[in-house]
Amino acid sequence: MKVTKPATLGTLEFDAIIERSETLESEVPQYATESGYSISDNICLKAVSLDVEAVFSNSPVTWSKEHAASSARVEMMCEELRKLWKERAIMTFTVGSDVYENMCIESCTLPKKVETGSSVYVQMTLTQVTITKTETVTIDIKYVRGGKSAKNTGSGQAKSSSTSKKGSGSTKRSVACSLGIATGLLKENP
């Protein structure tokens, strides 16, 4: 497939991409899993990472119609890259037909070498940021009414204890305890 436009990071246009490698990683549980149990819910995907080597040149060849020769172009592009890193900008990285949304600069090396002349071979690691959004949902919960009386039961009940009178003294106990005694599951202390 023929590339019809320069590779871009946000508004920054590169003269060429020399190398690009995409890293897909996940955290996989190291413990034993019972047969028949779906483990995929416990696998955590890490952010997509790109290692990119790109070129800025004062006298571009590949995109010479789009980037005019300039003695200050490389320094301007390097300064723009520094600015994007410092601002912690989240950008789109486009190379040919591949588009990576929500990318940020994790690291960037701008080496200046005698061998490369006025060109700079930029080495970057770009990491994709996962962006989520919140949504508020109203849930209508119906409470089950208790027994024949159809009164509220459980935590919606106003009383949390009942009093039982035996003889002249009274005993306080929880609703659960009273229910256990009433159903015969528990015995009352004399």
Secondary structure, DSSP 8 states (H G I E B T S, - for coil): ----S--EETTEE-SEEEEEEEE--EE---S---TT---GGG-EE---EEEEEEEE-SS-STTTTTS---TTHHHHHHHHHHHHHHTT--EEEEETTEEEEEEEEEEEE----STTTT-EEEEEEEEE----------------EETTTTEE-GGG-S--EEEEEETTEEEEEEHHHHHHHHHTSS----
